[in-house]
């Protein structure tokens, strides 16, 4: 029954059916909102009225929670068919891709060390552009353009506080999947001039976005040029609910319009034992 589905959907459905998804665990320590504390909030709205999506993001981003120190474990998810080895080590992964800016801040913690911050871990992201195309695989979702194999891919090492920042755009969509971002966490990598070698992948996951904010973004340019059918978050085969434990990002508006962009935060972790 999976023969008529896109390649990524086939991979995910078969993985679930066969029970072959790697059950290595990651943690969301104290929930996504804990990562917001100390990061600062977006500027106060000025003359222009906020959209509903912006107001919602401000409200979510302004919440603070004191961590109880309890680590909640959740299973990893499928990597999917669009990964590449040897990601560029860089903060800004956009290259020439246009879209709504997203400023990510992740805090990586180690469950095996009492949820202490994990330094020198490479946090790698990759995702599709506004038309649903992945670098290195352009054409897989119906569009034709030059493919250099590197746009919207890259990673950075966490600092002594376990934090890492990356800049990208809000992803587009393609048939069978809700809007999402892929993530891997590596340890013990050796940096080269612009990439890395070696190391161990200790987490493979996916990140998700508030559906109401996403609806407004997918309706503006350049996302509105994408005419493929969009799958909603509740209908996604990978996102199982659960908020931060399923990779749902905490979003804070950077301005008064969705086009001004968002800050996205999440506290995640791995067990290095």
N, C-alpha and C positions, 0 to 999 in steps of 0.2 A: 504493500500500500504506500510505501515511501518513494516509489520510483518517480512519481510526478512532482515531488517536492524539490525545492532548491537544495543544493549540496549541503549547505550548513544545516538546514532543517532535517535532512536525512541523517546527518551525523549526530544531531542532538536526539532525535527520536530513537535511533538505533541504540545510542548510548544508554538512554533511559531503559529501553526494553531489555537490554542484555545485562543491565546492572554493572556496566564496566566503568562508570565514572569513578575516577580516583577519589578515594574518601579521605585523603589528607585533609586536615582541618585548618581553618583560619579563624581568627577571632575578631569580633567587633567589640573593643573594650570600652564599656561605658556608653555605647551608642554613638551615632554620627554627631549628635549635638555637642559631645564633649570636646570634639576637635575645634569647635568654634571659639571656645574660651581663649582669650589672649590674642586672637588673630585680628581683631578689629572688625568693624562693620562698615558697610557702604555709607557714603555721604547722605545727609538728610535731603529729602526731596525738596526741589525748588519750585519754580512756577508751574511747570507742566504737571497735570494730574497723573498719578501712577495708574498703570494698568492693573487689572485684577491679579495677573500673574506676578507682577513686580511686588505688589503689596503682600501677596502670600509669601513670596520668597523673603521679604524683609522680616515678616513675622516669625518665620521658621528660623532665620539666621540670627535673630536677636535672643533666642532662648539659650539659657545656659543651664548645665547640669553638673553637679559634683559627682565625679566617678566613685562608685562603690568599691572599685577594685576587682569586681567580679567579671570574669571573661566568659563571654557567651560564644560557644563553638558553632560553626556551621560548615557544611560540606562545600568543597570546591565544585566548580562547574566546568563544562567542556570548554576547551580552548577554541574550538571552531576551526574552519578551514583556511583562515586568512592570516595566520601567524607567519612571521619571518624570523630567521635567526640573525643575531648581530645588530641589534637596534643601535641607532645613533644615541650617544649620551649628550643630551642638550635639554635646555629648559623649555624653549619654544619649539613646538613640533609642527606648526602650521605650514611653514614654507609659503607658497602662494595661494593657499586655499582660503576662500572667503567664507564668512559665516559669523554667527554670534560668538563673541569671545567667552571662553570659560577659563578661569584661573583656579587650578586645582591645588589644594594643600592636603596632603595625606600625613597621618601620624602612624608609623608602623611600630608595633609593640610585640614583645616576645612572651608568649604564655608560659614558656618553659623557664623564664627568669622573672616570675611574679609580675608579668605584664610590664616590664621595664622597656623603655624606648630601645629600638633596635637601630643602631648606627651602621653606616656603610652598606646598607642594603640597596640594591638597584631596583627602583620601582619603574616598570616599563608599561607604557600605554600604547594602544593602537585602536583606530576606529575608522569608519567610513566618512566620506565627505558629504556635502549637502545633497548630492545626487545618489548616495548609497553605494559609492564605489570605494574600494580599498586599494591603496597603492600596492603595486606588485601583482594585482589581480584585476586591473581595470578592464571592464567589459563584462565582468561576471554578473553585473546587475543591470545590463542593458544600455550602458552609455559608452561612448568612444571618445577617448582623449589621450594625450601623451601620458605615459606611465613611467615615472622615474623610480618607483619602488620604495620611496622614503617618506612621502607626505603623510602627515598625521600619524607618525610613528616616532617613538623615542623614549628616553628615560633619564633619570637622575638618581644620584646616591642620596640616601637619607643622611641628615646631619647628626650631631651628638644627642639631639632631642628626639631622634627618630622621625623628623619631619622632612618632607620633600615638596617642592613646588614645581608645577608644570603648567604651561599655557597652551591651549588648543582652541578649537571651535566646537560648538554644539554639533553633535553628529546629525546626519540625515537619517533616512530610513530606507529599507528595502523589504521585499516580500518575505513574509513568514517570521520576522523578528521585530520586537519593539526596539525603540531607539536605545542604544547601549554602547559602552566602551569596554574593551578588553584590557585586562591587567595581569601582569606577572610580577612576582617579587623574586629576585635572585640574591643569593649570598655568595661571598668569597669570589667575586669577579675581579679580574685584572683589567684596569683601564688601559686603552690604547689612545692614539691621538684624538679620535672622535667616536670610539665605540668601546667594546669590551671583549674579553675572551674568558673562557672557563666559567667556573661558578656552578651553582646548583639552583634550579628553579624550585622554590619551596611554597609557592602559591600561584594558582591560576584561577582568576575570577573574572567577574563582569560587573560593571557599574551601571546604574539606572537613574532615571530622571523623573521628577514630578510630572505626572501626565498633563495637568492643567497648564503648567508653564510650557511644556513641550508643544501642546496644541497651538498656542499662540506663536511660538517660534517657527513651527513647520508651515505656518500660513504666510510668513514674510519672505522676501527675497534674501538669499538665493534658494531657499528651501522650497519655495512655492513652485519652482521649475521642475521639481521632482513629482512626476505623476503616477508613480507606482503605488500600489495599495499599501497602507500603513497598518501594522499590527499594534493594537493598544497594549499597554503594560499588563493589564489584568489577563490578557489572552496570550501572553508570551510563554513559550514552552520552558524557558530557563528561569525567569523570575518567579519565585514562589511566594511572594509576599514576605513579610518579616522585617520590613524596613531596613535599618542599617545592616542587619545580619545577612540580608540578601543583596547588599551593595547599593542601597538607595542613598543617593547623595543628599547632604544638607546644602541648600542653595541660599545665597544671599545676593540680592540685586545690587549691581554696580551703578545703577542710575534709575531714571524715571520711566524708561521704556525697556521692553525686552531686548531690543536691539543694542542696548548699552552693555549687555553681558551680565555674567554671574560669577560669583566666587563659589566654588564647590569644595566641600570638606568631608572627610571621612576618617575615622580612626579604625584601622584594621591591623591585624597582626598574624604572626605565624608561631608555631612551636618549633624551635630549633633543636629540640631533643631528639 
